[in-house]
């Protein structure tokens, strides 16, 4: 898909989310819901006494949230697109000069950092930066600049992974 | 008016279905735009592929412009839409951590989920990493608590932070986005071949038209006032004084009575009872709509009354026990630019006094004064009409403007 067309359509999906549900899109929230559920299942007292996890235990439980349903939709939508475009394949994608081992370690480390950062920054690229920029929130722009600004600063040191 | 779920126009039980459908398109678009490839995603940081910047910026500009226009046309109440609050220090540090995570992992959470859905193993590992990261954060939350809420600016808008108007900001944002598209397109042409990556050819003509279109929209958006109501005039102190001294806002008891008698539930009479709910339930004018003065600032109530008054075009009357509360209601709507509401002069007290309690006067004998005779007859028939009605006033159809409970909209990740 043409990236500008994709961006335009994604903007319409965002508008749909604002018009229908009064909120933007988000992705890391669903992952957090899973973590909270697991912690709660393994050790309910610990989850309830933890100042962070306990925030998400109210209501109908951490898994019955808007973002979890959204993410289920994302998985189906991504799978559907991959199917029609013939891209379904188990594959470890890596730079031409990166070893599989390095790629696995880097992916895991990157995920961990994103997990920590998204909680500290109250949302990830979609929930805080993209949705925030759409409603012209300062938080959205600050988060976007912090993510991409840092990305450009450290890109040089990670070049072996990608180039 | 949207947002539909928080406004109760669509039941909240559908909210999850909405999320599922929106998610489907979100995932489909991300995957189809190539966001399921980590190499493509990090291309923006090395200059060989700017798909992230293009999609991300276009989506943000589309949604931002869309919200401005939808707000202007009254399709969405922007005050209800979730605006993520700014906690400056955690946002900066969190963003920086995410930036490093992006370069190491090659994904952000949303794109990793789409990539995992088509079988990318690196994305699955990345998601496992996010889970570990969230767990680590949760376990260490107690000592980061103070930092987590530092630099609290609330749900501030970026143009407020910069001290410029919303219109100017939107316009600049579009200009920056277009400039970024142009610059990166040239960079990509130079850099991509170095890494043996194909560049899709530009379609100059189409691009020009698209750019012109976006610029025109941005220019229009730049002149859209932030608050729909600001489109109408805000009264100055002198004008307020003048309006309150003028009797033009009052409608006479007899006139209202006349309309009510000749067609209760008439299409051209809107009676708005601004007293408390208890008073309204005890006694009100037939066919009246209840909207307590304290609720009149609520957008739902305003919208309800305005929609109702669009159907009932001729006479729109606020009333309370005396003039005072009805006057306040009238003033509120006047300041929003709605000019054609009036106030029942003397309120219900005068109305009741006039038709229910006043003794039947002597019949005018002077045949030379037809007006006096007419008044006498009217008052008598009105008294009969309303006194007959009093017994069945409970069965007359009255409406109540819906007062929503406080709307809570959450958001973020």
Interface residues (C-beta under 8 A of the other chain):
Chain A: X1 X3 X4 X6 X7 X8 X9 X10 X11 X12 X13 X14 X15 X16 X17 X18 X19 X20 X21 X22 X23 X24 X25 X26 X27 X28 X29 X30 X31 X32 X34 X35 X36 X39 X50 X51 X52 X53 X64 X66 X67 X69 X70 X71 X72 X73 X74 X75 X76 X77 X78 X79 X80 X81 X82 X85 X87 X88 X89 X90 X91 X92 X93 X94 X95 X103 X104 X106 X107 X108 X109 X110 X111 X112 X113 X114 X115 X116 X117 X118 X119 X120 X121 X122 X123 X124 X125 X126 X127 X128 X129 X130 X131 X132 X133 X134 X135 X136 X137 X138 X139 X140 X141 X142 X143 X144 X145 X146 X147 X148 X149 X150 X151 X152 X153 X154 X155 X158 X159 X161 X162 X163
Chain B: X2 X3 X4 X5 X6 X10 X15 X16 X17 X18 X19 X20 X21 X22 X23 X24 X25 X26 X27 X28 X29 X30 X31 X32 X33 X34 X36 X37 X38 X39 X42 X44 X45 X46 X50 X51 X54 X55 X56 X57 X58 X59 X60 X61 X62 X63 X64 X66 X67 X70 X75 X76 X78 X80 X81 X82 X83 X84 X85 X86 X87 X88 X90 X91 X92 X93 X94 X95 X96 X97 X98 X99 X100 X101 X102 X103 X104 X105 X106 X107 X108 X109 X110 X111 X112 X113 X114 X115 X116 X117 X118 X119 X120 X121 X122 X123 X125 X126 X127 X128 X129 X130 X131 X132 X133 X134 X135 X136 X137 X138 X139 X141 X142 X144 X145 X148 X153 X155 X156 X157 X158 X159 X160 X161 X166 X169 X170 X181 X195 X210 X407 X409 X410 X411 X412 X413
